[in-house]
Amino acid sequence: MKTFLRQKFMLPLLCWVVVISVGLIIYQQNELIRQQQAVVIQQQEDMAFVKDHLEGIYMAARAENSRTYTIMDTIIRIFHYAKPHEGPTWNCPECEDIRKQSKEEEE
């Protein structure tokens, strides 16, 4: 009796479960492929935007770097006078300017 029930009900049921599972897997794979294609299209649009605005981005970065350099140079020069060192110190722009002025006066 058990064998008859297995053949009559369980095997067809398992076949349908397998078919439905395979269909679900194929659907999920198609969704993933579609999402990946959408991401690739978005990346291409972003790259086109960057290429179109590259000059502006470069100019903004250059201006920001210039401002940062000016601020850091000013801070170093302020520290030179706030806490003076006894002799010329490496990487101090104020010491370098003083050294250059003394060399020009010697010549």
N, C-alpha and C positions, 0 to 999 in steps of 0.2 A: 504494500500500500504506500509506503514512504517513497519508494522508487517511482511509482506512478505519479505521486504528487510533485515530486521533483521534476520529472519530465514534463508534466502538464502545466505547472504554474511557475516553478522557480527558474527554470532555464529561460523561458521567454522573458520573465521579469528581469533577470540578470542581463539578458541581451539588450533590453530597453534601457536599463541603467547604464550599460556601457555606451550605447549609442548617444544617449543624452549627455553623458560625461564628455565624450569625444566632441560633440557639438558645442558644449560649453567651453571646452579648451580652445577650440578653433575660434569661437567668438571672442574670447579673451585675448588671444594672440592678434586677431585683427584689430581689436581696440588698442592694444599696445602699439602696433605698427602705425595706426592712425595718429596716436598721440605723439609718437616719435617723429612722424612726418610733420606734424604741427610744430613741434619744437625746432626741427631743422628749418622750417619756413620762418619761424620767429627769429632764429639766429641769423639767417640770411638778411632779414629785414633790419635787424640791429646792426649788422656789419655794413649794410648799405647806408644806414643813418650815420654811423661813425665815419665812414669814408666821405660822406657828404659834408660833415661838420669837422673834419680832421684839423683844418687850419684854425678854426676857432678854439678847438680843444687844446691845440698846441700853444696858441697865443695865451690862453688862460693859464695853462700850466707854467709857461715861461714867466708871466707876470707874477704868479704866486711864488715861484722860486726866487724871483728878484726881490719881492717884498720880504720873504723869509731871510734872504741873505742880508738885506739892509737891517732888519731887526736884530739878527744875531750879531752883526758887526757893531751895531750901536750898543748892544748889551756888553760886548767884550770891551769896548772903549770906555764905557761907564765903569766897569769893574776895574779897569786899569787905573782910573783916578780915585775910585773909592777905596781900593786896597792896593796901593802901588807896590811894585816889586823892586828889589834892590838893584837888579841889572836887567838887561834886555832878556825877555822871555820868549821862547820859541812859540810861534803861532799867535802872537799878540799883535794885531794890526797897528796899534798905536806905537808900540816899540819899533816896529818895522818902519813906520813913517818917520819917527825920530831918527832912526839909524840912517835912512835915506837922506834926510835933511842934513845930517852931520857930514855925510860923504860928499854932498854937493858943496857944502861950505868949505871943505878941505880942498876941493879941486879948484 
